[in-house]
């Protein structure tokens, strides 16, 4: 169980605690104005200075022995902050976790506050200029999206029923996009994403720089060796390099340390050899998120 689940979860998972989706939280912290300001000026967030530093040249800076450690600690401190939202130009309290399809369905069926919308992914838009409606928002974000035209999908309808939202998420998950759920900002949850590396601004800092910008899932992938045919399709779809063919039969094995438990590899496995198990069932990675 990750730290957030232990402190704020319900039934062992923080993102299945319906209290974090409540309108009362949004009203308490005036998050309509906060999020509108943040999203209107989102392009400025990655280049504005925080405590005298900005992310320009971040790759070089973080590899410097002393400055790199300072920057990493500062970034993680902001992301994991549980202080009330203050400045929309700081990434305070914006921490998330990888979620597989089953948990995303539970979020959309029972937790997410209506109305529910789909919107263009800001990460893909900012990094490649791609407008792809692979993010699902709920609560106050749904109220302000009409004021943010570049995030509105190029279609007549962007409001979704719960069933439609599940169908949208499942389609992207089947495509190999990684599901993630986010505080935005703490303690309010309003964003269920489907994205891929290297575009995802939540996953990339961890993969490229070792910054704990997101938690791994509550699960890890595993293989039924008697069912695996060694086709390698799962190896191709895994974005974390966690699956490899080994042995004389070339069956797949899982590198548990690299696996994020997103479960997208299962969609590529025709015989159904891959499945998810609780991270706590695997001793070498238990409590490692």
C-alpha angles and dihedrals in degrees: 000000000000122000093259092051092050093050104032108014134116116208090003099302125086093206092059092059103106091201090075091062096051122127088226090071092051091050093046093057097031090239095169091071093036095054094041090055092045096049095041089058100028094129089064095054097077093051103039117105119250116193088345096310133097131185095250106121089007094150091060096040097052092053090060106101101233103021091045093056091046093051093047092050092047093049094048091046091056095044094048095043117131095191119121114274111274117155121031089204093063123073092228117155093004103131126140145175137224112254130190124225095268094057092043088056090051090051093051095042100047114007114034114098117234140273096062122195141177118227139178112277109253092207094057091042095051097042101041107005089247117150105206122155097220098129125088121205133184141182118020093357087066089056097055102039092092087065092054105064098176090062095050113102116243094252138086096252128049099151111095138199116230090257092051091048091053090049091050093049092046091051093054092042089054088051089059099259114146117242117226134173122207145197104227093202117344127289094020124079116203109140132076108178136193111195144138138225135295092021097054108099089198098055102032097068089057097045097042103032107018092244111150093233094146138019122241115244125275085251142057129207121249137180135233097218094196089059100040114101095190094240092145096222091126090051089057095051098045110103094193101056091240099133125072137167112237141166132031093300091047092229117167124261127191124233096216093195091059098039116103094189095237092141096215090124088072091068090060095050109091097186093047097241094145125077140159125250132181113279089227090063091067108072098203093057102028109132090008107122 
